[in-house]
Amino acid sequence: MFNFLINKLKAHPRKIVFTEGADPRILEASALLLSGNFLTPVLVGNPEQIRGIAEKTGFNIRGAEIIDPDTFPEMEKMVQTLVELRRGKMTEEDCRKNLKRGNYFGTMLVKMGYADALLGGATYSTADTVRPALQIVKTKPGSKIVSSVFILVRPSATGDAEVLAMADCAINIKPSEDDLVEIALQTAETAKIFGIDPKIAFLSYSTFGSGKGEDVDKMRNACAKAKAAAPDLSIDGEMQFDTAVSPKVAQTKCAQSTVAGHANTFIFPDINAGNIGYKIAQRLGGFDAYGPILQGLNAPINDLSRGCNAQEVYSMAIITAGLLND
């Protein structure tokens, strides 16, 4: 999967903003990226501080761009652009204050074309990464919400990795039927980028009416709407997880379904189920989990865990930039 994305980036080199440029984990990941010569890090922060930390920690960041909000020559232009974007919601003073912060400044670098993608959250909360993205980059045409997906990867003895997509595990707490439709369609597009031919299961505690209740109705109705919206995709549900992944169980419960028993893209009813589900796969199923990958934004912007390590930053940088079209 990563070889595919790296080759894609080598063919179309990109720039990615790191909003916390002085963080040692970011610097180590940047050094790894620069050694591969396929993605240029743009580090937000004070150049002397960043270079000093890099030298002290032994990370070679020659070739990275370092941009300091305090000395950025186009700051006045950036302020006025943000004032226009946030007209009636932020004063000019508010805009100037926010652009001193790496999350807002970095997002504006993407908006104004100085970089192609952004990765933040090594020290910022998810909300502090997502908020400026929604306010500045905004959602794609046709998208009403931003959602998230985790890509789960499990190596096999034959060398072919098993790759799954699970959504929404991090952003939408209690998605509506229409939200679930959009989450499913967004996730299908992301899955394709990672080489998954999406077979989408709308998950529930019920399989095709075996259980009753509002939650079952929501998943059944959302599935029907998704099928109508994207008849070219393989979508089915509502179904239980064992039905979705086990051909034997699927044959017993719903032999007519072409998705049941072969699903690789899972739509959860809410964030509780999604978050628990992907972590079970990660901790007990032997999958590596990459994400949350944000979907529905006008540019690739992703959030790191504050407990991340440099290898995770490196992987998420490749994933984030790899979301760009050629």
Phi and psi in degrees as a GROMACS rama.xvg file:
@    title "Ramachandran Plot"
@    xaxis  label "Phi"
@    yaxis  label "Psi"
@TYPE xy
-72.277  -33.418  PHE-2
-60.4601  -40.6779  ASN-3
-61.1992  -46.3151  PHE-4
-68.2251  -40.1979  LEU-5
-64.1489  -42.7606  ILE-6
-62.6683  -37.2741  ASN-7
-62.2502  -42.392  LYS-8
-72.8082  -31.9261  LEU-9
-64.0013  -35.3763  LYS-10
-73.8393  -28.4879  ALA-11
-137.616  79.9961  HIS-12
-57.9649  142.188  PRO-13
-128.64  168.347  ARG-14
-117.723  134.344  LYS-15
-124.064  130.715  ILE-16
-83.9  133.001  VAL-17
-108.677  117.758  PHE-18
-73.5723  -16.757  THR-19
-118.236  69.398  GLU-20
-64.9511  -20.6844  GLY-21
-92.7062  -3.82458  ALA-22
-70.4482  129.112  ASP-23
-56.5221  -32.9643  PRO-24
-66.1844  -38.2531  ARG-25
-67.3412  -40.0964  ILE-26
-67.2537  -39.9042  LEU-27
-65.051  -44.0126  GLU-28
-63.5854  -38.9  ALA-29
-62.8685  -41.4008  SER-30
-61.4634  -40.3146  ALA-31
-64.0162  -43.6479  LEU-32
-63.2797  -43.4767  LEU-33
-65.9219  -33.3122  LEU-34
-66.6303  -25.2279  SER-35
-87.2066  -16.5137  GLY-36
60.1003  40.917  ASN-37
-132.653  -5.02742  PHE-38
-153.174  123.608  LEU-39
-93.832  119.515  THR-40
-74.1314  138.458  PRO-41
-115.282  108.704  VAL-42
-96.6187  123.636  LEU-43
-89.6241  125.289  VAL-44
151.458  -173.675  GLY-45
-77.4552  122.964  ASN-46
-58.5579  -42.8169  PRO-47
-63.4897  -43.7861  GLU-48
-63.0864  -46.5537  GLN-49
-63.5782  -46.671  ILE-50
-65.9887  -35.2161  ARG-51
-64.4396  -43.896  GLY-52
-67.4238  -40.3161  ILE-53
-62.1754  -42.8982  ALA-54
-65.3637  -42.1869  GLU-55
-64.7566  -37.9992  LYS-56
-90.4984  -8.44897  THR-57
82.7091  24.1248  GLY-58
-100.69  125.879  PHE-59
-84.9586  106.363  ASN-60
-111.125  19.7514  ILE-61
-61.9163  129.248  ARG-62
107.78  -17.7374  GLY-63
-76.5329  150.63  ALA-64
-94.9893  135.073  GLU-65
-117.767  123.158  ILE-66
-124.301  122.969  ILE-67
-101.608  120.474  ASP-68
-55.5241  -29.5949  PRO-69
-72.4006  -22.7062  ASP-70
-125.098  10.8971  THR-71
-63.545  120.256  PHE-72
-67.5811  -21.3236  PRO-73
-100.389  20.4501  GLU-74
-60.0781  -40.4373  MET-75
-61.9998  -41.8699  GLU-76
-63.208  -39.9434  LYS-77
-65.4162  -42.0114  MET-78
-59.7304  -48.1901  VAL-79
-66.3863  -34.1638  GLN-80
-64.8022  -42.996  THR-81
-67.9884  -37.7809  LEU-82
-57.8827  -44.1105  VAL-83
-66.1045  -42.1063  GLU-84
-64.7302  -33.7244  LEU-85
-110.97  26.7255  ARG-86
-53.9577  127.466  ARG-87
83.9023  -7.25573  GLY-88
-120.424  -21.9788  LYS-89
-138.409  133.367  MET-90
-76.4664  167.436  THR-91
-60.7511  -37.7991  GLU-92
-61.9526  -43.1939  GLU-93
-61.1569  -41.9484  ASP-94
-62.2194  -45.3824  CYS-95
-61.054  -42.7487  ARG-96
-64.129  -45.6381  LYS-97
-66.6007  -33.3803  ASN-98
-74.9193  -4.47307  LEU-99
-81.4042  -12.179  LYS-100
-95.3804  140.309  ARG-101
-59.9044  -34.1625  GLY-102
-68.3868  -44.9298  ASN-103
-71.5639  -44.0786  TYR-104
-61.1486  -46.1094  PHE-105
-63.083  -40.0142  GLY-106
-65.3277  -36.8695  THR-107
-69.273  -31.0006  MET-108
-60.516  -38.777  LEU-109
-69.2252  -46.7441  VAL-110
-57.7339  -39.0411  LYS-111
-91.3422  3.74462  MET-112
87.1394  10.3654  GLY-113
-76.2789  -19.098  TYR-114
-148.909  165.8  ALA-115
-98.8788  -27.1892  ASP-116
-151.038  170.076  ALA-117
-143.85  141.689  LEU-118
-132.916  121.624  LEU-119
-137.896  178.258  GLY-120
109.389  1.18005  GLY-121
-62.3221  -31.9716  ALA-122
-127.515  -18.8471  THR-123
-83.2098  153.794  TYR-124
-74.3489  164.713  SER-125
-56.8022  -43.091  THR-126
-60.2559  -37.5511  ALA-127
-74.4064  -16.4867  ASP-128
-88.916  -41.0943  THR-129
-75.6873  -37.838  VAL-130
-56.9233  -54.6764  ARG-131
-64.4554  -29.3895  PRO-132
-63.8133  -43.8034  ALA-133
-67.4062  -36.5713  LEU-134
-77.2399  -29.4339  GLN-135
-110.292  -55.9829  ILE-136
-78.2282  -39.2887  VAL-137
67.7198  178.198  LYS-138
-85.1625  158.26  THR-139
-64.5954  154.621  LYS-140
-56.6086  130.536  PRO-141
92.3826  -13.7202  GLY-142
-96.782  131.256  SER-143
-100.482  -22.7375  LYS-144
-132.26  162.522  ILE-145
-104.308  134.647  VAL-146
-128.086  -177.767  SER-147
-137.116  155.18  SER-148
-138.761  146.152  VAL-149
-107.594  134.592  PHE-150
-97.717  122.97  ILE-151
-106.199  128.271  LEU-152
-126.977  127.509  VAL-153
-129.434  115.668  ARG-154
-64.8732  153.312  PRO-155
-121.413  167.363  SER-156
-65.0644  -25.4775  ALA-157
-82.0796  -9.65314  THR-158
98.112  -13.4232  GLY-159
-89.6687  121.788  ASP-160
-80.3381  146.255  ALA-161
-88.4055  125.826  GLU-162
-123.563  126.888  VAL-163
-126.728  159.092  LEU-164
-123.282  136.041  ALA-165
-132.545  130.852  MET-166
-150.64  157.199  ALA-167
-96.6288  124.58  ASP-168
-107.944  2.79509  CYS-169
-146.448  -18.287  ALA-170
-114.229  -61.0825  ILE-171
-87.3683  115.764  ASN-172
-72.4027  -53.4993  ILE-173
-131.755  78.8547  LYS-174
-65.9623  143.875  PRO-175
-77.8391  175.505  SER-176
-55.391  -47.6776  GLU-177
-67.353  -35.178  ASP-178
-61.255  -43.5448  ASP-179
-62.6292  -36.7779  LEU-180
-61.0865  -48.0294  VAL-181
-65.1115  -40.3696  GLU-182
-58.8092  -44.3974  ILE-183
-63.2511  -44.3959  ALA-184
-69.0918  -39.8779  LEU-185
-62.9373  -42.8577  GLN-186
-66.6085  -36.0086  THR-187
-60.9687  -42.9718  ALA-188
-65.595  -41.7157  GLU-189
-65.5155  -42.1736  THR-190
-55.7403  -41.5951  ALA-191
-61.3429  -36.2134  LYS-192
-60.857  -31.7522  ILE-193
-97.196  20.2162  PHE-194
80.1843  11.7716  GLY-195
-90.7015  128.922  ILE-196
-87.0446  99.9087  ASP-197
-65.5346  124.876  PRO-198
-117.608  104.221  LYS-199
-98.9498  123.471  ILE-200
-111.691  124.93  ALA-201
-85.5158  113.123  PHE-202
-88.7  149.324  LEU-203
-159.914  176.955  SER-204
-87.447  5.66576  TYR-205
-124.477  146.061  SER-206
-117.875  108.79  THR-207
47.3281  51.6422  PHE-208
90.9734  5.79722  GLY-209
-69.5507  -24.3537  SER-210
-118.93  163.509  GLY-211
-124.78  157.284  LYS-212
136.779  166.025  GLY-213
-60.7794  -39.6372  GLU-214
-65.3987  -36.376  ASP-215
-66.6705  -45.7649  VAL-216
-58.3724  -41.1552  ASP-217
-60.5847  -46.0387  LYS-218
-69.8399  -38.5539  MET-219
-64.2533  -45.7549  ARG-220
-66.7802  -41.176  ASN-221
-62.3428  -40.6601  ALA-222
-61.5853  -45.4549  CYS-223
-60.7615  -42.1865  ALA-224
-64.7749  -39.7503  LYS-225
-65.2995  -41.1964  ALA-226
-60.0621  -42.6975  LYS-227
-66.7624  -36.7637  ALA-228
-74.9425  -29.8298  ALA-229
-138.074  71.9792  ALA-230
-64.627  -15.3151  PRO-231
-82.0635  -12.2476  ASP-232
-92.243  152.531  LEU-233
-86.9245  106.429  SER-234
-134.565  138.9  ILE-235
-156.838  162.854  ASP-236
149.038  177.008  GLY-237
-76.2333  149.492  GLU-238
-150.48  153.637  MET-239
-76.1686  160.052  GLN-240
-64.0338  -39.838  PHE-241
-64.5989  -35.399  ASP-242
-64.2809  -36.269  THR-243
-67.9722  -33.5959  ALA-244
-111.774  -17.8693  VAL-245
-104.92  113.116  SER-246
-57.5968  -35.2312  PRO-247
-65.4421  -46.7466  LYS-248
-65.6059  -42.0552  VAL-249
-61.1235  -39.9938  ALA-250
-62.4757  -34.4359  GLN-251
-75.3243  -41.0122  THR-252
-93.4752  -34.0247  LYS-253
-159.06  69.479  CYS-254
-60.6237  -21.8023  ALA-255
-77.6251  -14.9446  GLN-256
-79.9867  132.347  SER-257
-87.1797  -11.3865  THR-258
-94.6244  -43.5911  VAL-259
-55.7977  134.542  ALA-260
87.2034  -13.7003  GLY-261
-133.586  12.7587  HIS-262
-65.1598  143.354  ALA-263
-132.788  -1.65832  ASN-264
-131.93  117.181  THR-265
-116.659  127.907  PHE-266
-108.402  116.391  ILE-267
-90.1654  153.05  PHE-268
-70.6624  -26.558  PRO-269
-160.847  176.082  ASP-270
-68.2289  -29.9234  ILE-271
-58.2413  -55.3736  ASN-272
-62.4123  -42.8676  ALA-273
-64.8454  -46.325  GLY-274
-65.74  -42.679  ASN-275
-65.1666  -42.6021  ILE-276
-61.6427  -48.597  GLY-277
-69.4323  -30.8359  TYR-278
-73.7663  -31.1531  LYS-279
-63.847  -44.7528  ILE-280
-60.8951  -39.4332  ALA-281
-69.8625  -48.2551  GLN-282
-86.1502  -33.0459  ARG-283
-109.368  -22.5364  LEU-284
-96.5707  -4.49338  GLY-285
76.138  18.945  GLY-286
-89.9627  143.831  PHE-287
-86.0523  133.257  ASP-288
-107.958  127.313  ALA-289
-117.562  119.927  TYR-290
151.022  -171.789  GLY-291
-72.3972  136.111  PRO-292
-96.5369  119.627  ILE-293
-78.6499  140.167  LEU-294
-125.496  146.729  GLN-295
98.0299  -3.86375  GLY-296
-86.2028  159.982  LEU-297
-75.1099  -10.0968  ASN-298
-148.76  154.717  ALA-299
-71.4785  110.377  PRO-300
-133.426  125.942  ILE-301
-132.527  162.359  ASN-302
-113.947  135.779  ASP-303
-95.797  156.647  LEU-304
-76.3149  142.552  SER-305
-67.6998  -13.8401  ARG-306
-96.5641  14.4919  GLY-307
-66.9734  158.503  CYS-308
-111.353  176.241  ASN-309
-63.1329  -36.259  ALA-310
-65.0048  -37.9292  GLN-311
-66.6321  -39.0082  GLU-312
-61.7917  -45.6349  VAL-313
-58.2954  -48.3133  TYR-314
-63.5484  -44.7652  SER-315
-68.6637  -29.9029  MET-316
-64.8817  -43.4009  ALA-317
-64.1244  -44.167  ILE-318
-62.1183  -45.9396  ILE-319
-61.9879  -50.5419  THR-320
-67.6577  -31.0313  ALA-321
-67.6558  -15.4964  GLY-322
-72.4534  -15.8294  LEU-323
-70.8379  142.742  LEU-324
-72.9813  153.404  ASN-325
